[in-house]
Amino acid sequence: LVAVPSSIGKLSALQVLSVRECFELPYLPARLSRLTALQKLEIENNTCLQDLDDELFADMAALRSLRIDFNVAMRALPRSLLQASNLQELSLLYNHR
């Protein structure tokens, strides 16, 4: 997988999304923030993924579990992560930069 289509934002009832081992994926679309029912998000082992959109978590009020692990090119976390007020589980393993 080299791109996640921006139309993913139309999946308004989606509760779990796992983006794993997409070794050529440079970014996730900003429209991912429209997944307001999302409860669990796993972004793991994506070696080219450098940044997440600054507003990615702004509207994810249902988000309970977030794993951002083994993304060795990741440079920073988005500020909107602070708005995920219902987050109960957060994992940030082995993001080397």
PESUL-V282449 format. One record per residue. N is the residue number from 1. SS is DSSP state (H for helix, E for strand, - for the rest). PHI is phi in whole degrees, 0 to 359 (none if undefined). Layout:
n=N ss=SS phi=PHI
n=N ss=SS phi=PHI
This chain:
n=1 ss=- phi=none
n=2 ss=- phi=249
n=3 ss=- phi=202
n=4 ss=- phi=260
n=5 ss=- phi=296
n=6 ss=H phi=296
n=7 ss=H phi=294
n=8 ss=H phi=301
n=9 ss=H phi=296
n=10 ss=H phi=279
n=11 ss=- phi=277
n=12 ss=- phi=296
n=13 ss=- phi=261
n=14 ss=- phi=299
n=15 ss=- phi=250
n=16 ss=E phi=226
n=17 ss=E phi=224
n=18 ss=E phi=238
n=19 ss=E phi=243
n=20 ss=E phi=233
n=21 ss=- phi=51
n=22 ss=- phi=261
n=23 ss=- phi=290
n=24 ss=- phi=242
n=25 ss=- phi=273
n=26 ss=- phi=277
n=27 ss=- phi=200
n=28 ss=- phi=253
n=29 ss=- phi=294
n=30 ss=H phi=299
n=31 ss=H phi=292
n=32 ss=H phi=301
n=33 ss=H phi=295
n=34 ss=H phi=280
n=35 ss=- phi=278
n=36 ss=- phi=288
n=37 ss=- phi=267
n=38 ss=- phi=298
n=39 ss=- phi=253
n=40 ss=E phi=223
n=41 ss=E phi=230
n=42 ss=E phi=239
n=43 ss=E phi=239
n=44 ss=E phi=225
n=45 ss=- phi=56
n=46 ss=- phi=250
n=47 ss=- phi=291
n=48 ss=- phi=260
n=49 ss=- phi=291
n=50 ss=- phi=257
n=51 ss=- phi=224
n=52 ss=- phi=248
n=53 ss=- phi=306
n=54 ss=- phi=302
n=55 ss=- phi=257
n=56 ss=- phi=308
n=57 ss=- phi=261
n=58 ss=- phi=301
n=59 ss=- phi=249
n=60 ss=- phi=269
n=61 ss=- phi=294
n=62 ss=- phi=273
n=63 ss=- phi=298
n=64 ss=- phi=247
n=65 ss=E phi=227
n=66 ss=E phi=224
n=67 ss=E phi=238
n=68 ss=E phi=237
n=69 ss=E phi=236
n=70 ss=- phi=59
n=71 ss=- phi=258
n=72 ss=- phi=294
n=73 ss=- phi=263
n=74 ss=- phi=298
n=75 ss=- phi=259
n=76 ss=- phi=197
n=77 ss=- phi=265
n=78 ss=- phi=289
n=79 ss=H phi=298
n=80 ss=H phi=295
n=81 ss=H phi=302
n=82 ss=H phi=292
n=83 ss=H phi=270
n=84 ss=- phi=279
n=85 ss=- phi=290
n=86 ss=- phi=260
n=87 ss=- phi=296
n=88 ss=- phi=248
n=89 ss=E phi=226
n=90 ss=E phi=225
n=91 ss=E phi=234
n=92 ss=- phi=228
n=93 ss=- phi=274
n=94 ss=- phi=53
n=95 ss=- phi=255
n=96 ss=- phi=287
n=97 ss=- phi=281
